[in-house]
Amino acid sequence: MEFSWNASANADHFPFYSQNIPFLTLHTDLHEQYHRPTDTADLISPEGIRRVARLAFALVHDLANADQTPAFRPAARQESEETRRSLAEQPPQFPERLGVRWSAESAGERGVRLTSVAAQSAAERAGLRAGDRIVEFAGREIRSSDDFLGAVFTAPSATSAAVLRPDAATPIRVLIELAGKPLRVGIVWRVDDAEPGAAILTAVVPGSPAARANLQVDDRIYQINGRNFSGEEELIQLLGTLPSPIHLGVERKGQMRNVELRLEPAPLRRAA
């Protein structure tokens, strides 16, 4: 499926659109001979027609049994594909929980090596300093930057790390009080009344349960454990309380699939 934000006066849908009536165009996709005299019967897609007819029947059935039908969106008159791109390009705001920078992993070196520690950060209060190497965080072995990011963002506020200091033979244990709340799943999303009933992913935290489940930016979450959610608050509540594993109904580029989220124990908030 392809949902366009451009409504052009080039087909039968436009008289409905001009009268504030929602429209949906169903077809089996375009080809080079479409709307040409050379568009002959052998180019018909029977399988495509069958699939579209089934989709149309399901839509009509659902609309006929719905409590209310979708309303026309007046905002559509000012929106375009550029509007959608600008929404998708808004950078996510992750909480700064630890306050460090680190270098890329070196071959044969355990963990990640800190290159700087922000003033008045959780890391500074815990006594971390540049040159320290984090080899374990919140009970999780650190083998890459993704491991480290996932551990920091999903760890409980009161946690600890195994730190290997320069010229030290063995790590020391450091207690840390992280800022902000943990991300249980590791996603940030937005909602849009142009896509009701969906949570549109704007970021996936590396090393998080969501990343391990191969969720990606622009994925749409429609269902949790086989049921729709009524809005963002219910989505937050379900992701924050359901036991692992959680099964998501996810759409990516028009294809629906089931995703199993296996969670590490941790609390939550939005993002989740």
N, C-alpha and C positions, 0 to 999 in steps of 0.2 A: 504493500500500500504506500501511496505517496500523497502527503497532505500539503497542498500548496497554499501559501498566504497571498498569492496574487489572484484577484478575481477580474478576469478580462472579459470584455463584451464580445466574445468570439464563438459562443455556442448557445445551446438551448437553455442553459442554466441561468443566463443573465436576466431574463424577465422576472424570475423569482427573486434573484438577488436585489434587483432594483426596487422590488416591492417589500423588502425586509423579510423575505421568506428564506429560511435556511435551505441549502441545496447540497447534494452529494452526487457526484458523477461517477457512475460505475462503467468500466469498460475493460477490455482484455489487453490493454497497452497499445502503443503505436508501432507502426512499421513504415518502411520507406514508401510504400504505395498507399498509405492511409489517405482517404479523401481524394484519391486520384482515379481517373478512368481505368487505370491498370490494377485497381484493387479488386481482384477477381475472387470467385467463390473458393478457389483452392487455398486462399490465404486466411480463410476463417479458422479460428482456433476453437474446435468443439470442446476441448478440455477446459479452455479458458472460459467459454460461455457457461459450461456446467458449474465451474467454481464461482463465477460471478452471480449466477442464478441462485445458487445455494446461499451465498452471502446476502443477496437482496432479500430472500425469503426470511433468513434469520433476523435481519435488521427490521423488516416490517413486523415480524412476530414480536420482537422485543419492544418496538415502539408502540404497538397496539396494546401491550400489557404493561407499559410503563405508567407510573403515576403522573408524569408530565413529559412532554416532548421538549427537545432542546430549543431554547429561544434564539432568536436572531441576535447576533453580536454587532451592535452599531460600530464598535471599535474597528471592525473589519474594514470599514471604508477608509481608515487612515493607516492600515497596516500593509506590509509587503514582505517579501522575502528578506529585505534588508532589516526589517524589524526583528524577524526571527533570528537572523545572524547576530544582531547586536545583543539580543538576550542570551544567546548561546556563548558569546564571547566575554560575558561579564566574569571576571576572575572570582573564584570562591574565596571566602574569608575563613581560613583555618585558625583556630585558637593557638596562641603561642604558649605552649605548656611548659617547655623546658628552658628555652632561651640559649641555644648553642648553634654553632656552625661546625661542620666537620669536613674532612677530606675524603675523596674517593678511596675505596679499599685498595690496599697494596697487596700484591701477590704474596701469599705465605704469611700474611699478617692477620691476626684475629681481630674481629670487631671493627669499630670505626674510631678514627683518631680525631679528637676535638681540635679545631683550629682557633676558636674564639668562644668566649662566654659573655653573654650580655649582662650589663650592670643591673643589679636589683632583680635578677631573674631567679627562677627556681633552681637553676643550675648553680648560680653563684652562692645562693643561700645554703646549698648542699655542700659547698666546698669544691665543686668541679673546677678545673682550670684547663687552659689550652695545653695540648700535649697529652692529656689523659686519653686512654683508649678504653672505650666502652665495649666489653666483651659479653655482657649479659645485662638485660634490662627487664625488670618486672617478671623475672623467672623465665625469660625467653633468650635463648642463645642468639647473639647478634653476629651474623655472617655477611651482611650487606647493608647498604643504605635503606633498602626497602624494609628489611627486618627492623632496623632502628626506628624508622618512621612509624611503622605499624605498631611497634611496642610502645612508643611514647604516646601516640594518639589514643590507643585503646587501654592503656594501663589505668588502674585506679589512682585516685589523687595521692594517696600515701603509698609509696612504693620504694624500691631500692634498685641499685645497679652494682654490678661487679666492674671495678675500674682498675685497669692496669696502668700504673704510673711509669714514666720514663725511668729506665734502669732498674725497675723493680722486677723480681722474679715471679711473684704471685700477685693476683688481684686483691684489692681491698673492697669491702662492702660499704657502700655509701647510701644512707637513707635520704630520700628525696620527697618533698611535698610539691607535687605538680600543680600548676595553675589550671583553672578551668575544669570542665567535666570531660570524662572520657567519651570516645566515640565507640559505641558497641559494635556497629556494623562497619563503619568507615566510609560513609557516603554523605554527600551534600546534594541537595536537590532544590528545584523550584517547582511551583505549581502555576498553571496558566489556565484561565477560563476558556482559552481556545482549545485546550485538550483536557476536558473534564474527566475526572476519575483516574488521572495519571500523575505520577511523580517523575519529573524529568531530571535525570542525574546530571549535575554540573561538575562534580568532582568525585574521584574515587581515591581514597588514601592508599598509597603504596604499602604493601605488606599487611593490609587489613583483611578481615574476613571477606569483605566485598571484592577486593582485588584478587584474593585467592579463588573466589568463585567466578572470576573473569567478567565481573560487571564493568561496564565502560561508560564514559561520558556520552550523553545523548540517549542512553537506554531509557525506556519508559517502564516503570513498575505499575502494573494494573491490578495485580492480585497478590494476596498474602495467604498462604496455606489454603489455596483454592477458593478464596472469597474476595469480593471487592471491598474496598475501604471507603467510608463515606466522606473523608476529607483528610486534611493534613494532620489534624490532631489525633485522629484515629490511627493514621499511619505511624506517627511517633509512638503512640501507646503500644501498638502491636509490635513494632520493631524493638521496643524497650522492654517488653515483658514476656514475649513468647519464648519458650525453651528452644534450644538448638536440637536438630536443624530446623531452619525456617525455609519454606518453599515459596519462591516468588514466581509470579507470572510476568515475564519481561518481554517487551517488544523491542526489536533492534532492526532498523531499516525495513520495517514492514513484516518481519518474521517474528512470530510468537515462539517463545521457548520457556522451559521450566528451569529455574536455577535453584540449587540447594545451597543455602548459607549455613556453614558450620561455624558457630560462634565460640570464641574463647570467653570464659567468664569475665564480665565487666559490666558496670552500670551504663547509663545512656543519657543523651539529650540531642536536640536538633542543632546541627546535623546529627545523624544517628550513627 
